[in-house]
Amino acid sequence: MKFLETLTNLLVSYGPFGLLLLAFLDSAGIPLSAGMDAIVILVAAKTPSHAWLGAGLAVLGSMMGNTLLFLASRHGSRWVRKEREIVTPGSPSRLRVWFNRYGLMTIFVPALVPIIPLPLKAFVICAGSMRMKLPPFLAAILVARVIRYFGEAYLGVKIGRGSMQFLQHHLWTMLAIVVGLCVLAFGIARFRDSRRRAQGI
């Protein structure tokens, strides 16, 4: 949309401080005319002296936006959950059980990996509606976004605007990392469950 494109270009022109609001809007579910990864790299390439400030503000904005989306989905789903519990009381759904085991990695991986189109917003909404605890959710977002945005700022300083092509060139490497992280998380969760069963917990 023309308005969003104009707004994005305006905020990009503000440099590092524009990244704060852009990251907030993007993480809160408002689509931007350009991806945050490209914007972080662009700001770092244009003003290398502000690269780290820009990355830090992007992390802060993303934390704020994801927190808003998480809390909105949690509070918005309360009345639905109450109605369902009245109609079908009993044990938690399979989706909730699965999310309690693997939800943290489900949040961490798409928050970390650029280029690969993983639907972070959908997982954030699920995390809120599945009543994931807020502190581990924020920790996963924080660690992932720090690695992602500061890494992109570094590439922007060292490589410049060609950084997006660099990331695309290493797409399969990043995909392999994603698969490896998922397998590792699954293995850790299964090992933890087996120990709990052995201890009778």
C-alpha positions in Angstrom: 0.0 0.0 0.0 1.2 3.5 -0.9 0.8 4.8 2.7 2.9 2.0 4.2 5.5 2.5 1.6 5.7 6.2 2.3 5.8 5.6 6.0 8.6 3.1 5.7 10.7 5.4 3.5 10.1 8.3 5.9 11.2 6.2 8.9 14.2 4.8 7.1 15.3 8.4 6.4 15.5 8.9 10.2 18.3 6.4 10.4 18.8 4.4 13.5 15.9 5.9 15.4 13.5 5.1 12.6 14.4 1.5 13.1 12.9 1.5 16.5 9.4 2.3 15.2 9.8 0.2 12.1 10.8 -2.9 14.1 7.8 -2.2 16.5 5.3 -2.0 13.6 6.7 -5.0 11.8 6.7 -7.2 15.0 3.3 -6.0 16.0 1.8 -7.4 12.8 1.8 -4.3 10.5 3.4 -5.2 7.2 6.1 -3.0 5.8 6.9 -2.2 2.2 10.5 -3.4 2.8 11.8 -6.2 5.1 13.4 -5.3 8.4 16.5 -7.3 7.5 17.1 -5.1 4.4 16.4 -1.9 6.4 18.9 -2.8 9.1 21.5 -3.5 6.5 20.7 -0.3 4.6 21.0 1.9 7.7 24.3 0.2 8.7 25.7 0.5 5.2 24.8 4.2 4.9 25.9 5.2 8.3 28.4 2.7 9.7 29.0 4.8 12.8 25.4 4.3 13.8 25.2 0.6 12.9 25.3 -0.8 16.4 22.8 1.9 17.7 20.5 1.0 14.9 20.7 -2.7 15.6 20.0 -2.1 19.3 17.0 0.0 18.6 15.7 -2.6 16.1 16.0 -5.2 18.8 14.2 -3.0 21.3 11.4 -2.2 18.8 11.0 -5.9 17.9 10.8 -6.8 21.6 8.1 -4.2 22.1 6.1 -5.2 19.1 6.3 -8.9 19.8 5.3 -8.3 23.4 2.2 -6.4 22.3 1.2 -9.1 19.9 1.8 -11.8 22.5 -0.3 -10.1 25.2 -3.1 -9.2 22.7 -3.4 -12.8 21.6 -3.3 -14.0 25.3 -6.0 -11.7 26.5 -8.0 -12.0 23.3 -8.2 -15.8 23.6 -9.3 -15.9 27.2 -13.0 -15.7 26.5 -12.7 -18.3 23.8 -10.8 -20.6 26.1 -13.4 -20.2 28.9 -16.2 -21.0 26.5 -14.4 -24.1 25.3 -13.7 -25.3 28.8 -17.4 -25.0 29.7 -18.4 -27.0 26.6 -15.6 -29.6 26.7 -13.9 -29.7 30.1 -10.9 -31.9 30.6 -7.2 -32.3 29.8 -5.3 -29.7 27.7 -5.5 -30.0 23.9 -2.7 -31.8 22.0 -1.6 -28.5 20.5 -1.1 -26.9 23.9 0.8 -30.0 25.1 3.0 -29.8 22.0 3.6 -26.1 22.4 4.5 -26.5 26.0 7.3 -28.9 25.0 8.6 -27.3 21.8 7.1 -23.8 21.7 10.3 -22.0 22.8 12.3 -23.3 19.9 9.3 -22.6 17.6 9.7 -18.9 18.6 13.5 -18.8 18.6 14.2 -20.2 15.2 12.1 -17.9 13.0 13.1 -14.9 15.2 16.7 -15.8 14.5 16.9 -16.8 10.8 16.6 -14.1 8.1 15.6 -14.7 4.5 13.8 -18.0 5.1 10.1 -17.1 5.3 9.1 -18.6 8.7 5.9 -17.2 10.1 7.1 -15.7 13.4 3.9 -13.7 14.0 1.7 -16.8 13.8 3.9 -18.6 16.4 3.8 -15.5 18.6 0.0 -15.5 18.5 0.1 -19.2 19.3 2.4 -18.6 22.2 0.1 -16.1 23.7 -3.1 -18.1 23.2 -1.3 -21.2 24.5 -0.4 -19.3 27.7 3.3 -19.6 27.4 5.1 -17.8 30.2 6.2 -14.3 29.3 9.8 -14.3 30.6 11.0 -17.3 28.5 9.2 -15.9 25.5 11.0 -12.5 25.9 14.3 -14.3 26.4 13.9 -16.3 23.2 13.0 -13.2 21.2 15.8 -11.1 22.8 18.6 -13.6 22.1 17.4 -14.3 18.6 17.0 -10.7 17.6 20.3 -9.6 19.1 22.1 -12.3 17.0 20.1 -11.5 13.9 20.1 -7.7 13.8 23.6 -7.2 15.1 24.9 -9.8 12.6 23.1 -7.9 9.8 24.5 -4.6 11.0 28.0 -6.2 10.9 27.4 -7.4 7.4 26.1 -3.9 6.4 29.3 -2.3 7.7 31.6 -4.9 6.1 29.9 -5.7 2.9 27.4 -2.9 2.3 24.2 -3.2 0.4 25.3 -6.5 -1.1 24.7 -8.2 2.3 21.2 -9.4 1.3 22.7 -11.2 -1.7 25.3 -12.7 0.6 22.5 -14.0 2.9 20.6 -15.4 -0.1 23.7 -17.1 -1.4 24.0 -18.9 2.0 20.3 -19.8 2.1 20.9 -23.5 2.2 23.4 -23.1 5.0 20.9 -21.3 7.1 18.3 -23.9 6.3 20.6 -26.6 7.5 21.2 -24.6 10.7 17.4 -24.4 11.2 16.9 -28.1 10.7 19.8 -28.8 13.1 18.4 -26.6 15.8 15.0 -28.2 15.4 16.4 -31.7 15.7 18.5 -30.6 18.7 15.5 -29.1 20.4 13.4 -32.2 19.7 16.1 -34.4 21.1 16.5 -32.4 24.3 12.7 -32.3 24.8 12.5 -36.1 24.4 15.4 -36.7 26.7 13.8 -34.5 29.3 10.5 -36.2 29.0 12.1 -39.7 29.3 14.0 -38.6 32.5 10.7 -37.3 34.0 8.9 -40.5 33.3 11.8 -42.5 34.7 11.7 -40.4 37.9 7.9 -40.7 38.0 7.3 -36.9 37.7 
